[in-house]
Amino acid sequence: MKAILLSIGDELASGLTLNTNSAWLAEQLATLGIQALSHITVPDHLESIAAAIRQSCEQLELDASRTSHTDLLLITGGLGPTEDDLTREGLADALQQQLVEDPDAMVQIERFFRSINRAMSPSNRRQAMRPHEASIIENTNGTAPGLRAKKNHTEIFVMPGVPREMREMFSKSVLPAISEIVQESAPGIVTQVTKINTFGMGESALGEKIKDLMTRRPETSPPFASVGTTVHDGIVSVRIYATGTREQAEKLTADIRAELHSRLGALIFSEEDEALETTVGKLLLESRYTIATAESCTGGLIATLLTNMPGSSGYFLRGWVTYTNTAKHEDLGVPTQIIEAHGAVSEPTARAMAAGAKHAAGSSFALATTGIAGPTGGSEEKPVGTVWIALASPTGVEARKFIFPGTRAQIRLRAAQMGLAFLRWKLMGIAPPI
């Protein structure tokens, strides 16, 4: 099964508003093994909307005619009450159907306004309109009902553009409907999607390690599997897509998962949506160790990440943001001679920061960062992105130098994540794999 994602709105087409809906929907579809063929964005223009719907259905129809199954067109945006909200009209034009007022939709809209103790504007009545063969999808978070329609082999779902409303409607109504379609298209066949998260190696280098697993082969009939990678905020995730009976999909997944662990080892820190800081927090809780932080260039980001997990008071004792040399000396006891001799961004300073934080907090471990996040302040000897990370532990203090690429925010995040990764590897009792 394939899908096309169509986003509607002047603000999206002009680039004034970042389109997060398509990315989120594509990720949700991937969990069902449904590939998004394309992401399309058009402005609030009737002819453009109708043409995009017709062309999307034609593209999907070509795919469906070859494989004899249903495909999906997911549309977001343009369901508001104003004159420039034209998705309903565009859908009716593409389907060559008349718009009619849906009484159930009208009841939903009126009920929403009563729930917030506001009078309904006459313009909201247009939100109850639908192509006469389409059905209404309830919106429990706003005034714009969604729509469901069909054009030949293409199932069409229309949802609001407001992300909060769209996500709830998708989860409550659209996802269950799509799951039924998937089962009807291939009874007894499932696609199991597993996400394995890694940190410490770039996507291209990691891809080299598993490139034979990522080779796309012609998909004829189940069972079959494929592997792909995505990167987000420095985390490289490997997804396994296994299709077959439930037993076949589980075996394919287990075999590939074992191979990934064999090749990637300690780079893998979790599966599905567990964050790196959650993994580290669990290790700290299980081992009954505690942690303190001493941060310069990361500005408290490591402390923020470590305390994201509920119950973090069980392992996080305290943290310092020592941005100035004076703060490093007064709060952490870093000798002024070290800073004068080696500079704030140096191995000796990072080591002294970590040791000072561990001593002052009385913690099992302490993480320290000092570096140049940019965009200014770099030199030939210490370019922007230079960061020293030090980890004080019961066995001593270790330090490593990194040069992270990217913007100021990206450099700070990578440094914080790398600090957590080094702490994780230390807690696991293994040497850093990078």
Secondary structure as UniProt FT lines:
FT   STRAND          2..8
FT   HELIX           10..13
FT   TURN            14..15
FT   HELIX           21..30
FT   TURN            31..33
FT   STRAND          35..42
FT   HELIX           46..67
FT   STRAND          71..76
FT   TURN            83..84
FT   HELIX           87..95
FT   STRAND          99..101
FT   HELIX           103..115
FT   TURN            116..117
FT   HELIX           122..128
FT   STRAND          129..131
FT   TURN            132..133
FT   STRAND          135..137
FT   STRAND          146..151
FT   TURN            152..153
FT   STRAND          154..159
FT   HELIX           163..169
FT   HELIX           170..174
FT   HELIX           175..185
FT   TURN            187..188
FT   STRAND          190..198
FT   HELIX           203..209
FT   HELIX           211..214
FT   STRAND          224..232
FT   TURN            233..234
FT   STRAND          235..244
FT   HELIX           246..264
FT   HELIX           265..267
FT   STRAND          268..271
FT   TURN            272..273
FT   HELIX           276..287
FT   STRAND          291..295
FT   TURN            297..300
FT   HELIX           301..306
FT   TURN            310..311
FT   HELIX           312..314
FT   STRAND          316..321
FT   HELIX           325..332
FT   HELIX           336..342
FT   HELIX           347..361
FT   STRAND          365..371
FT   TURN            384..385
FT   STRAND          386..393
FT   TURN            394..395
FT   STRAND          396..403
FT   HELIX           408..428
//
